Amino acid sequence: MATLTGANIPDYRFVTTVDDVLLCTDLHKRFGEVQAVDGISFRIAAGETYGLLGPNGAGKTTTISMVCGLLEPDAGSVEVVGEPLTTRSVAAKSAIGYVPQDLAIYPDLTAAENLRFFARLYGLPSARAKERAAEVLDVVGLAERGDDQAKTYSGGMKRRLNIGIGLLHRPRLLVLDEPTVGVDPQSRNAILEGVERLAAEGMAVLYTTHYMEEAERLCDRIGIVDLGEVKAEGTRAELVALVGQHDRVQLQGAGDLEAGARACAGLDAVRAASVRDGGIELIVDHARSILVELLQTTAAAGVDVDAVEVDEPDLEAVFLHLTGKALRD
């Protein structure tokens, strides 16, 4: 199956400067008694994927509605490619490709007709709209089904068409709001691969999700959002460091396990080493970077290792630490 990929788009142009593509500063939004967004700030550079990770109701969709100029903030500001953005902006909005959580397609039209229609709304001339629709169908892996009505598509195919609409005008910032909700595993993986490739080509991506594994896979930096606030922000490693946990490594094998544990304990990255359940259990920093050294050390101490298990702290643990609840609560 073809996958969504920026590499397939002819003459695709992205921002290549070091300047921020998106800058959000101290955004606030209240609905009646509910403070939906309470001082959210973040920035995204060209080629960077920034994730807003949080449960449903955390304020993610309200935030991106302000980012896309669909909703006016009560306070704070948004800049896109250096241009201030409001609900009345034109130039700044033209740099954004917004893919909403709810499908925005016409089910009785074919995929090609949907794309040509939205391309015309973006202002492309008729001939160019037809060309661009064909290009985007290839990008999202729907070229072979381009003449089929969208209502015949699976949920995952509809999501991919939805993303294709957001790419028609070659945006500098792609905003994806929960793009994999309700899709089959094959389409989900195609969407994730596509986001990775678009970012690699230089596109700035804002990705909202409540799926921890998606944020860990895709995002260069992550903002953990709860109750309308960014509780913490950083790379995966930086966020995990907030919890103060270390990686746990279990080496199963035969031989002088006690000698192996003592030898490993002498390594700088090893915090603790003990023999347990017929193997050596280690608490270490950055386990994957020293696995070879651990195996060499245990082998030299007379241990024949036949299985290795690495347990790393994850964003679920970080979220629980910061908010006192699990991500899906």
C-alpha positions in Angstrom: 0.0 0.0 0.0 1.3 3.5 -0.8 1.9 5.7 2.1 1.5 9.4 2.8 4.9 11.0 2.0 6.1 14.5 1.3 8.8 13.0 -0.9 6.2 12.1 -3.5 5.0 15.7 -4.0 6.6 17.4 -7.0 8.4 20.6 -6.3 7.2 20.7 -2.7 8.5 23.8 -0.9 8.9 24.2 2.8 10.3 26.8 5.2 14.0 26.2 5.5 14.9 29.1 7.8 15.7 28.7 11.5 12.9 31.1 12.4 9.8 29.9 14.2 7.0 28.8 11.9 4.5 29.1 14.8 4.8 31.1 18.0 2.0 30.9 20.6 2.3 33.2 23.6 0.2 33.0 26.8 -3.1 31.9 25.2 -6.3 32.0 27.3 -9.8 31.0 26.4 -12.9 30.7 28.7 -16.3 29.3 27.9 -18.7 30.5 30.6 -17.3 29.1 33.9 -14.9 26.7 32.1 -11.3 27.9 31.6 -10.5 25.8 28.6 -7.1 27.2 27.9 -5.1 28.9 30.7 -1.8 30.5 29.6 -0.5 28.0 26.9 2.7 29.0 25.2 4.9 27.1 22.7 6.8 27.4 19.4 7.5 25.2 16.4 10.4 25.5 14.0 10.5 24.3 10.4 11.0 20.6 10.2 9.9 20.1 13.8 6.9 18.0 15.0 5.5 19.4 18.2 3.0 17.3 20.1 0.2 18.4 22.4 -0.3 15.3 24.6 -3.2 15.1 26.9 -6.6 13.5 27.6 -9.9 14.5 26.0 -11.0 17.8 27.4 -7.5 19.0 28.2 -7.8 22.0 25.9 -5.9 20.7 22.9 -8.7 21.3 20.3 -9.4 24.8 21.7 -5.7 25.6 21.5 -5.4 24.6 17.8 -8.7 26.4 17.0 -6.9 29.6 18.1 -3.7 28.6 16.3 -5.7 28.2 13.1 -7.6 31.5 13.5 -10.9 29.8 14.0 -11.3 31.1 17.5 -10.3 34.4 19.0 -8.3 34.1 22.2 -9.4 36.0 25.3 -5.7 36.9 25.8 -2.4 36.0 24.2 -1.2 36.0 20.7 -0.4 33.7 17.7 2.2 34.3 15.0 2.5 32.1 11.9 5.6 32.6 9.7 6.2 35.9 11.5 2.7 37.3 10.8 0.2 38.0 13.6 -2.8 35.7 13.3 -6.4 36.5 14.3 -9.8 35.3 13.1 -9.6 38.0 10.4 -6.1 37.1 9.1 -5.6 36.1 5.5 -1.9 35.8 4.8 -1.1 33.9 8.1 -4.0 31.5 7.6 -2.8 30.7 4.0 0.4 29.2 5.5 -1.6 26.7 7.6 -3.0 23.3 6.6 -5.6 22.3 9.1 -6.8 18.7 9.4 -9.7 18.7 11.9 -10.7 15.9 14.2 -14.1 15.6 12.5 -14.0 14.6 8.8 -14.4 17.5 6.4 -15.1 15.7 3.1 -18.2 15.3 0.9 -19.1 11.6 0.9 -21.0 11.6 -2.4 -18.0 13.0 -4.3 -15.1 11.0 -5.3 -11.7 11.5 -3.7 -10.5 13.4 -6.8 -13.6 15.5 -6.9 -13.2 16.4 -3.2 -9.6 17.4 -3.7 -10.4 19.5 -6.8 -13.2 21.2 -5.0 -11.1 22.2 -2.1 -8.2 23.2 -4.3 -10.5 25.6 -6.0 -11.5 27.0 -2.6 -7.8 27.6 -2.0 -7.7 29.7 -5.1 -6.0 27.3 -7.5 -7.0 27.6 -11.2 -9.0 24.8 -12.6 -6.2 23.1 -14.5 -3.8 23.4 -11.6 -6.4 22.1 -9.2 -6.8 19.0 -11.3 -3.0 18.5 -11.3 -2.7 19.1 -7.6 -5.5 16.7 -6.8 -3.7 13.9 -8.7 -0.5 14.7 -6.9 -2.1 14.6 -3.5 -3.9 11.4 -4.2 -0.5 9.8 -4.8 0.8 11.4 -1.6 -1.9 9.9 0.6 -1.9 6.5 -1.1 -5.3 6.8 -2.7 -4.4 7.1 -6.4 -6.0 3.7 -7.2 -9.2 4.7 -5.5 -9.3 8.3 -6.6 -12.5 7.9 -8.7 -14.4 6.1 -6.0 -16.9 8.0 -3.9 -15.6 8.9 -0.4 -18.6 7.1 1.2 -17.2 3.8 0.0 -13.9 4.4 1.9 -12.9 2.9 5.2 -12.4 5.2 8.2 -8.7 5.2 7.7 -8.9 6.1 4.0 -11.3 9.0 4.8 -8.7 10.2 7.3 -6.0 10.1 4.7 -8.2 12.0 2.3 -8.8 14.6 5.0 -5.0 15.0 5.4 -4.7 15.3 1.6 -7.1 18.3 1.6 -4.9 20.0 4.2 -1.8 19.5 1.9 -3.3 20.9 -1.3 -2.0 24.4 -1.0 1.5 23.4 0.3 1.2 24.8 3.8 4.2 25.7 5.9 2.5 24.5 9.1 0.4 21.3 9.1 -2.0 21.1 12.1 -3.4 17.6 12.8 -6.0 17.2 15.5 -6.2 13.5 16.6 -5.8 12.3 13.0 -5.8 8.5 13.9 -8.9 8.3 16.0 -11.0 5.4 14.9 -8.8 4.2 12.0 -7.5 0.7 11.2 -3.9 -0.2 12.2 -2.7 -0.2 8.5 -4.0 3.3 7.9 -2.8 4.5 11.2 0.7 3.4 10.4 0.5 5.0 7.0 -0.6 8.3 8.6 2.3 8.2 11.1 4.8 7.4 8.4 3.5 10.3 6.4 3.9 12.8 9.2 7.4 11.6 9.8 8.3 12.1 6.1 6.7 15.5 5.8 8.6 16.7 8.8 11.8 15.3 7.4 11.2 17.4 4.3 11.0 20.5 6.4 7.3 21.0 7.2 6.4 22.3 10.7 3.8 20.0 12.3 1.5 20.5 15.3 0.1 17.1 16.3 -2.5 16.7 19.0 -3.1 13.3 20.5 -4.0 11.4 23.6 -2.1 8.4 22.4 1.2 8.3 24.2 2.9 6.0 21.7 2.2 8.4 18.8 3.7 11.3 20.7 6.8 9.2 21.5 7.2 8.1 17.9 6.6 11.3 16.1 7.3 14.3 18.2 10.6 16.2 18.5 9.2 18.0 21.5 6.1 17.4 23.5 3.8 19.7 25.6 1.9 17.7 28.3 -1.4 19.5 28.6 -4.0 19.1 31.3 -6.8 21.4 32.5 -5.9 24.0 29.9 -2.2 24.3 30.9 1.1 23.0 29.6 2.3 21.2 32.7 5.7 20.4 31.1 7.5 20.7 27.8 10.5 19.1 26.2 12.0 16.2 24.4 11.0 12.7 25.5 14.2 12.3 27.4 13.8 15.7 29.1 10.3 14.9 30.2 11.2 11.4 31.5 14.0 13.0 33.5 11.4 15.0 35.4 10.2 11.7 36.9 13.6 10.8 38.1 13.3 7.2 37.0 16.1 5.2 35.4 15.9 2.3 32.9 15.6 -1.2 34.2 17.6 -4.0 32.4 17.1 -7.7 33.0 19.8 -10.0 31.7 18.8 -13.7 31.7 21.5 -16.3 31.4 23.8 -18.9 33.0 27.2 -18.7 34.7 28.6 -16.7 37.6 25.7 -14.3 38.0 27.0 -12.7 41.2 30.4 -11.9 39.5 28.5 -10.5 36.5 26.4 -8.2 38.8 29.5 -7.0 40.6 31.2 -6.3 37.3 28.3 -4.3 35.9 28.0 -2.3 39.2 31.4 -0.9 38.4 30.2 0.8 35.2 29.5 4.5 35.4 26.0 4.3 34.0 24.8 1.5 36.4 23.0 2.7 39.5 22.3 -0.7 41.0 22.9 -4.3 40.1 21.6 -7.5 41.7 20.9 -11.1 41.0 17.2 -11.9 40.8 14.9 -14.6 39.3 17.8 -16.4 37.6 19.3 -13.3 36.0 21.0 -10.0 36.6 18.7 -7.0 37.2 20.3 -3.5 36.6 19.1 0.0 37.1 20.9 2.2 34.6 21.0 5.5 32.8 20.3 5.4 29.0 20.2 1.6 28.8 20.1 1.3 25.1 23.4 3.2 24.7 25.4 0.8 26.9 23.8 -2.5 26.1 26.9 -3.7 24.2 29.1 -2.7 27.1 26.9 -4.6 29.5 27.0 -7.7 27.4 30.8 -7.5 27.1 31.2 -6.9 30.8 29.0 -9.9 31.8 30.7 -12.2 29.3 34.1 -11.2 30.7 32.8 -12.1 34.2 31.7 -15.6 33.1 28.0 -15.1 32.3 26.4 -16.4 29.1 23.5 -14.1 28.4 20.7 -15.5 26.3 17.9 -12.8 26.8 17.8 -9.1 27.4 14.8 -7.1 28.5 14.8 -3.3 28.7 12.1 -1.4 30.6 12.3 2.4 30.0 10.1 5.0 31.8 7.6 6.4 29.4 5.4 9.5 28.9 2.5 7.7 30.7 4.6 7.7 33.9 5.5 11.4 33.3 1.8 12.3 32.8 0.9 10.5 36.0 3.7 12.2 37.9 2.7 15.7 36.7 -1.1 15.4 36.9 -1.8 12.7 39.4 -3.9 10.7 36.9 -3.4 8.4 34.0 -3.5 9.8 30.5 -6.9 8.3 29.6 -8.7 9.2 32.8 
